[in-house]
Amino acid sequence: MRRDHRPYYLKHLYNKFQRWYAYYFLAPQCEYFGRGLHFMKPWQVEIFGGPVSLGDYTTVIATPDKKVRFTVWSHNKNSGKIEIGRCCLVCPGTRIMSATAITIGEGCMMAQSVSITDSDWHDIYDRSLSIGNTEAVKIGNNVWIGDSAIISKGVTIGDNAVIGAGAIVVKDIPANAIAAGNPAAVLKYLDPEKQLKSRTEWFADPTKLARDFAIIDREQMKGNTIAGWIRSLLFPRQGD
């Protein structure tokens, strides 16, 4: 990982610009755009159709090669929606596509290149404009979906479940289960004796959390200069 050579105030200004961009360009496209949302490279986030709701204190991370896409498309104007709960994490490359309804609970984590869809998007026999079979997807609270996993139509995933990397989920996964494979199957269950700390708990005091991150950033970036930052961009060297 490259060290951040920017002075702290530059990072602070960049983060403010990202917030402004998100609220100016993305918020108008959402039915609900929560408080304290944090976007990294929001210009790489695409919202098509609606309604789309993003819960309070959710983090959305996108990159140029792995855009985040929220798509609602249906023949029926009263159908299709995406609802993401509070304190979720959406990582680069995530695609959420709805023709009926996709509901994601609080504190969920979606790793890179996760795909969630409630439709086949084409009928087996009619491959023109038909969206094919479609059935709502429901994901509970504190669910962790691993890298490149696919969540298919009609699936319900229970609270606290973990979906392994590359899994293809075509049937319901119960609460507290760890599932993986193609098709995904339950491998084991979380240990009820061990405490589970959720992202929702982590964001219980968002003001304090933001203050703590600011303190860490100031300490790590102490001594950084504009000249040093430009040097790291133009003439990178080992240790950068």
VMD Tcl script that draws the C-alpha trace (Angstrom):
set ca {
  {0.00 0.00 0.00}
  {1.32 3.44 -0.96}
  {1.85 5.91 1.83}
  {-0.31 9.04 1.63}
  {2.16 11.91 1.19}
  {-0.49 14.63 1.08}
  {-0.63 17.25 3.82}
  {-3.61 16.61 6.09}
  {-5.49 19.71 4.93}
  {-5.35 18.50 1.30}
  {-6.93 15.18 2.25}
  {-9.55 17.04 4.27}
  {-10.41 19.26 1.29}
  {-10.51 16.24 -1.04}
  {-12.95 14.46 1.28}
  {-15.14 17.57 1.40}
  {-15.14 17.66 -2.40}
  {-16.21 13.99 -2.53}
  {-19.08 14.72 -0.12}
  {-20.15 17.71 -2.20}
  {-20.07 15.66 -5.41}
  {-22.12 12.85 -3.85}
  {-24.78 15.18 -2.48}
  {-24.92 17.27 -5.68}
  {-24.94 14.49 -8.29}
  {-26.03 11.27 -6.53}
  {-28.49 12.40 -3.86}
  {-31.07 13.73 -6.39}
  {-31.20 10.26 -7.95}
  {-32.08 8.55 -4.64}
  {-35.41 8.22 -2.87}
  {-33.51 8.35 0.43}
  {-29.94 9.57 0.80}
  {-28.88 9.02 4.38}
  {-27.02 11.14 6.88}
  {-23.28 10.69 7.19}
  {-22.83 8.76 3.95}
  {-19.18 8.37 2.98}
  {-18.16 7.97 -0.66}
  {-14.74 7.26 -2.10}
  {-14.61 8.36 -5.76}
  {-18.37 8.97 -6.03}
  {-17.95 9.86 -9.74}
  {-17.40 6.13 -10.27}
  {-20.85 5.31 -8.80}
  {-23.71 4.87 -11.29}
  {-27.40 4.98 -10.35}
  {-29.89 3.95 -13.01}
  {-33.62 4.08 -12.35}
  {-35.24 4.02 -8.94}
  {-36.27 4.04 -6.22}
  {-32.85 3.61 -4.58}
  {-32.39 4.20 -0.83}
  {-28.99 4.41 0.88}
  {-29.04 4.17 4.67}
  {-27.35 6.51 7.16}
  {-23.57 6.18 7.62}
  {-23.15 3.73 4.77}
  {-19.76 3.69 3.01}
  {-19.55 3.28 -0.77}
  {-16.11 2.75 -2.35}
  {-15.63 2.79 -6.12}
  {-12.60 2.79 -8.42}
  {-12.18 3.57 -12.13}
  {-11.80 -0.11 -13.02}
  {-14.51 -1.30 -10.60}
  {-17.51 1.00 -10.68}
  {-20.39 0.56 -8.24}
  {-23.77 0.25 -9.97}
  {-27.28 0.46 -8.53}
  {-29.83 -0.41 -11.24}
  {-33.62 -0.55 -11.04}
  {-35.39 -1.58 -14.23}
  {-38.82 -3.12 -14.71}
  {-41.69 -3.29 -17.18}
  {-43.99 -2.41 -14.27}
  {-43.46 1.14 -13.00}
  {-44.69 0.13 -9.53}
  {-42.07 -2.60 -9.24}
  {-38.34 -2.58 -8.65}
  {-36.46 -1.00 -5.75}
  {-33.15 -1.13 -3.89}
  {-33.05 -0.45 -0.15}
  {-29.71 -0.51 1.70}
  {-29.78 -0.15 5.48}
  {-27.68 1.87 7.89}
  {-23.92 1.47 8.33}
  {-23.37 -0.83 5.36}
  {-20.14 -1.20 3.36}
  {-20.27 -1.37 -0.45}
  {-16.88 -2.16 -2.02}
  {-15.61 -1.59 -5.58}
  {-17.27 -3.47 -8.40}
  {-20.49 -4.21 -6.51}
  {-23.57 -4.41 -8.76}
  {-27.10 -4.42 -7.35}
  {-29.83 -4.89 -9.98}
  {-33.55 -4.96 -9.20}
  {-36.73 -5.62 -11.17}
  {-38.87 -6.46 -8.11}
  {-37.19 -5.59 -4.79}
  {-33.81 -5.96 -3.11}
  {-33.71 -5.18 0.61}
  {-30.40 -5.16 2.50}
  {-30.38 -4.79 6.28}
  {-28.15 -2.79 8.61}
  {-24.41 -3.28 8.99}
  {-24.00 -5.46 5.90}
  {-20.65 -5.74 4.10}
  {-20.36 -6.37 0.38}
  {-16.81 -7.14 -0.75}
  {-15.37 -6.42 -4.20}
  {-17.34 -7.44 -7.30}
  {-20.39 -8.74 -5.43}
  {-23.45 -9.14 -7.66}
  {-27.00 -9.10 -6.28}
  {-29.97 -9.49 -8.61}
  {-33.65 -10.34 -8.24}
  {-34.24 -11.20 -11.91}
  {-33.02 -13.42 -14.75}
  {-33.20 -10.31 -17.00}
  {-34.20 -12.42 -19.99}
  {-36.77 -15.16 -20.43}
  {-35.42 -18.52 -21.56}
  {-37.61 -18.44 -24.67}
  {-38.19 -14.69 -25.12}
  {-34.78 -13.05 -25.27}
  {-35.99 -9.67 -26.49}
  {-37.37 -7.27 -23.86}
  {-38.65 -9.74 -21.28}
  {-37.01 -9.54 -17.84}
  {-37.73 -13.22 -17.28}
  {-38.40 -14.65 -13.84}
  {-38.07 -12.21 -10.97}
  {-38.46 -12.61 -7.21}
  {-37.48 -10.33 -4.34}
  {-34.14 -10.69 -2.51}
  {-33.97 -10.11 1.24}
  {-30.66 -9.82 3.10}
  {-30.75 -9.52 6.89}
  {-28.64 -7.46 9.28}
  {-24.84 -7.82 9.64}
  {-24.48 -10.09 6.62}
  {-20.97 -10.36 5.12}
  {-20.87 -11.20 1.41}
  {-17.42 -12.20 0.16}
  {-15.47 -11.21 -2.94}
  {-17.20 -11.95 -6.29}
  {-20.16 -13.74 -4.68}
  {-23.43 -13.81 -6.62}
  {-26.80 -13.55 -4.87}
  {-29.60 -14.75 -7.14}
  {-33.33 -13.99 -7.34}
  {-35.69 -15.12 -4.58}
  {-32.94 -15.62 -1.99}
  {-33.29 -14.71 1.68}
  {-30.12 -14.50 3.79}
  {-30.51 -14.45 7.56}
  {-28.89 -12.10 10.07}
  {-25.12 -12.37 10.66}
  {-24.60 -14.90 7.86}
  {-21.28 -15.05 5.99}
  {-21.18 -15.82 2.26}
  {-17.80 -17.06 1.04}
  {-15.83 -15.57 -1.83}
  {-17.04 -16.69 -5.24}
  {-20.16 -18.34 -3.86}
  {-23.29 -18.53 -6.01}
  {-26.32 -18.33 -3.75}
  {-29.50 -19.77 -5.28}
  {-31.27 -20.91 -2.10}
  {-31.99 -19.35 1.28}
  {-29.16 -19.17 3.82}
  {-30.22 -19.20 7.49}
  {-29.11 -16.73 10.14}
  {-25.60 -17.14 11.61}
  {-24.58 -19.59 8.88}
  {-21.29 -19.62 6.96}
  {-21.96 -20.70 3.38}
  {-19.74 -21.15 0.32}
  {-19.54 -22.97 -2.99}
  {-21.46 -23.28 -6.25}
  {-24.27 -23.64 -5.47}
  {-23.69 -22.23 -2.00}
  {-24.25 -24.59 0.91}
  {-23.97 -24.12 4.66}
  {-20.57 -25.26 5.95}
  {-20.99 -24.39 9.61}
  {-22.53 -21.85 11.98}
  {-21.06 -18.99 13.97}
  {-20.03 -19.82 17.52}
  {-22.85 -18.49 19.77}
  {-20.33 -18.17 22.63}
  {-18.28 -15.56 20.76}
  {-19.29 -11.90 20.72}
  {-20.11 -10.40 17.33}
  {-19.42 -6.69 16.92}
  {-21.39 -5.14 14.07}
  {-20.71 -2.06 11.94}
  {-23.91 -0.60 13.40}
  {-22.35 -0.74 16.87}
  {-19.11 0.71 15.48}
  {-21.08 3.71 14.18}
  {-23.07 4.12 17.41}
  {-21.34 7.49 17.97}
  {-20.49 8.74 14.46}
  {-19.25 12.12 15.67}
  {-16.68 10.52 17.98}
  {-15.69 8.05 15.26}
  {-15.06 10.87 12.77}
  {-13.03 12.74 15.39}
  {-10.94 9.65 16.13}
  {-10.21 9.13 12.41}
  {-9.20 12.79 12.10}
  {-6.74 12.38 14.98}
  {-5.23 9.27 13.34}
  {-4.93 11.05 9.98}
  {-3.26 14.09 11.53}
  {-0.74 11.89 13.31}
  {0.05 9.72 10.26}
  {0.32 12.70 7.90}
  {2.27 14.93 10.28}
  {5.22 16.48 8.50}
  {3.83 15.87 4.99}
  {4.41 18.75 2.57}
  {3.18 19.77 -0.88}
  {6.73 19.35 -2.23}
  {6.98 15.85 -0.78}
  {3.60 14.88 -2.19}
  {4.51 16.11 -5.71}
  {7.86 14.31 -5.49}
  {6.09 11.05 -4.60}
  {3.85 11.40 -7.67}
  {6.59 12.34 -10.17}
  {9.57 10.47 -8.75}
  {8.29 7.54 -6.66}
  {10.85 5.54 -4.76}
  {10.99 2.53 -2.47}
  {9.07 3.18 0.72}
  {6.48 5.41 -0.91}
}
mol new
graphics top color blue
foreach p $ca { graphics top sphere $p radius 0.5 }
foreach p [lrange $ca 0 end-1] q [lrange $ca 1 end] { graphics top cylinder $p $q radius 0.2 }
display resetview
